[in-house]
């Protein structure tokens, strides 16, 4: 089972999935990311995700793509060691900012050049 909490801080929106992000739960996560696709600044807190498979990774990449197509951006933070390794090994950390905590992720979004513009 996957629980997803969404908070709008005024500066950015935080999506907090809690539970495994896998082929069985990814549909729910994709729906939320689609709903949040118009958010200019989206942070995804992975601290409550103990396991992420290729379906979950695909949903993250799709969320980044949709946000950028809408003129926004996404940063991920709080990944547990096994999930962080997966994000690094697959190169996700070259597609989107991956930070240790919310404050660092928010700064990474602020410092990022607009999507499609080289920094």
Secondary structure, DSSP 8 states (H G I E B T S, - for coil): --EEEEEE-SS-EEEEEES-BSTTTHHHHHHHHHHTTT-SEEEEE-TT-S-B-HHHHHHHHHHHHHHHHTT-EEEEE---HHHHHHHHHTTHHHHSEEESSHHHHHHHHHHS--TTS--
